[in-house]
Amino acid sequence: MQEPDDPRAWPAAAPAFARAMHAQARDALDAATRLAGDRGDAGLRAAFEALLRAQDGARLAAVFDSAPSAAVYRHLWRALAQAEATSTGGAMDVSVFALPVVVVAGRTEGAQDFVTLPAVLGGAAGVALCLREHGALRGNQTFAVGDALVGADALALARLPQVLALRALPDNAAAPLAPPDLPPAPIRLSGDHESVHLRFVVGAAIAAAGVDLFEDTTAGRFGVPLARLLGADLARPGATVLALPHAPRRLVPALQAGLGLQREVSAQVFLSNALRRMRGSIGEPSAVISAHRSADSPSGGELRLSLSSPFGPRDAEGFRCPLYAVDRVADVVQMLATLLADCRVTDVRVLPGVHADRDGDTGVPLLFRADALH
């Protein structure tokens, strides 16, 4: 399936320093030898390290906002992740990390028109204790977490250098490690359906230089107890809350992982509800996955999943699956296909090409029915 590459997402005009980094990324991608590619990557990492040290979020964001292609964007993203992981040069390093939390929540029957989950953890110390007791961060004990569930925008590229500035070691070695002080992102619930939200618990840890605290990318033993703790902390009258915490990672990979997890859980919730309705009324549906241009998608494009049956011409269901600039479209298609297989949907069509956003006749978002394909 072709990537929906919206020219709006890749501006032709870019600052000179950004163009230089784009050219270096292209050269690294096209290098004839691995040695040449490694030299190009080392230059990119050094440039990103300089931007992080200077706390220049505006220039950092400009490099990515003006990337000329998805391939260049992904290569720059990998180099930035490597730059974030680079040691600060001393015997000890402070690593700033984020633990993605996907929150599935909805209003209970009879609740008021909207319910707000404040996203402030009354038990941040309990979160840290849970992580310590269950061996998160390779058993590291010297870390602290903030008491806010923060949104993805708090870790956006323009803000990333300021958050990573916490990697400086405390002046007083005996002083306790301070967690990042970031604003919470409350979750507002309205409507009759469950919604899926992404938040992060952000923290900082001290370890010997060169020790990778984040090599385990699974929630492991702390997943279930931490889910219970977070769910109890978020619970409010009139709301149902399920918190799904995932492994702590450095900020750049945590943001990418969190967005992907939110998308996957959203697709799971959609399929669970839609298949239950359709199988109870019209029988087994067929699925169509298609790529579309979309001005309101983060990258200018998205995948769409439609469920339909010839026995229910008015009972189609659709899901809009966002694509992010760092994504490989084939990977997201495979995620949807795997979920459909897990849900025992056997008739799945993947359409080639990139399609329009809207139906030309009705003006509504374009979705394909399997029984209308030729």
Buried (B, 14 or more C-beta within 10 A) or exposed (E): BEBBBBEEBBEEEBEEEBBBBBEBBBBBBEBEEEEEBEBBBEBBBEBBBEBBBEBBBEBBBBBBBBBBBBBBBBBBBBBBBBBBBEBBEEEBBBBBBBBBBBBBBBBEEEBEEEBEBBBBBEBBEBBBEBBBEBEBBEEBEBBBBBBBBBBBEBBBBBBBBBBBEBBEBEEEEEEEBEBBEBEBBBBEBBEEEBBBBBBBBBBBBBBEEEBEBBEBEEBEEBBEBBBEBBBEBBEBEBBBBBBBBBBBBBBBBBBBBBBBBBBBBBBBBBBEEBBEBBBEEBEBBBBBBBBBBBEEBBBBBBBBBBBBBEEBEEBBBBBBBBBBBBBEBEEBBEBBBEBBEEBEBEEBEBBEEBBEBEEEEEEEBBBBBBEEEE
